């Protein structure tokens, strides 16, 4: 997206489902092309969930049930030509598409941000063909407001990366995160810690499901993610390196356009023109309403939001509203969204506001023992490239050289469309060296 302040502009790291009969606002070329394609392909029928048992006794988390697979629901069955037809209208390079694929919604046990038991869903995609035992790609998605946009439910932008990697011959585990897809409750947007626990537990559920589907996993994991998912990917890589599950070996990290530094890169860009207004309003409203349930940011929305937005903003992000409903209900700029006092606080955060940002930041402050590439674009006005540069500096200070691959002049969505095939080929190269 260019720096377009018109009300028809849409945040570009979100995804929209097809086949739900909702009135659509004007949307970007890539999303429109995907919608037209999917109307032609149709959606694979969802079959009844198959019962699934507990994880193997050797699992380090068998006692608390995290990662226990509860159900497998087939949701997609595409031949190689179908995959090409899905990807090609986006303008993405389809040269890495070698196989058809089958997709499954997994339901599994995980925990809330407070550590209490809950369930979540995610998408497991397996290639048709390729080796019998499969390497695994963890793909973590970008911002989405409606729960049905999640990869295991909506066949739209959230499935581009999973289909791309699976068609190249790897299994893909794509968590919906908490509160999205078929999981209960509300999504704790930008809570990196709970996104990581849901992602680790999705890997465990995928391991069980792949075995039952007679495509066992090797244990090697290649981690990627886009936008919000780029931040999650970095944190997930760190968790795997720290021994989150002994069954999985991190092999490479390739996040795309992650907001790695909310305090020093992303938030300042709201005020210096680096982030376009429509995206800035959408992200900030979503972030504040979600984070206020986890940190002492405000007790009453009127402390942060101007009227009439204070009265409606929280319910707009309840997981049941589409962007086409949310964006027209919000103002054109962040300054119009927030009270004067809170607008000033946002520029110089303290207390709960600062704690919320710092809880998400710092995920590049470690030393990966695997190759890392950071994909971004100087043309991105949703997640500014300063995030990737700060991340690379943090990694370099600890002895890891991570190149920042600038896909200029690509916008936010365009950054992934260009980066995705490059990442697949890089993973191919690394796998061939083993």
Helices and strands as residue ranges (DSSP letters): H 29-41, E 50-51, E 69-78, H 80-88, E 100-111, E 117-128, E 134-140, G 147-149, G 157-159, H 160-167, E 171-175, H 192-212, E 217-226, H 228-241, E 249-256, I 262-266, H 267-271, H 277-291, G 301-303, G 309-311, H 313-316, H 323-326, G 327-329, H 334-337, H 340-347, H 351-360, E 371-376, H 386-397, E 403-406, H 412-432
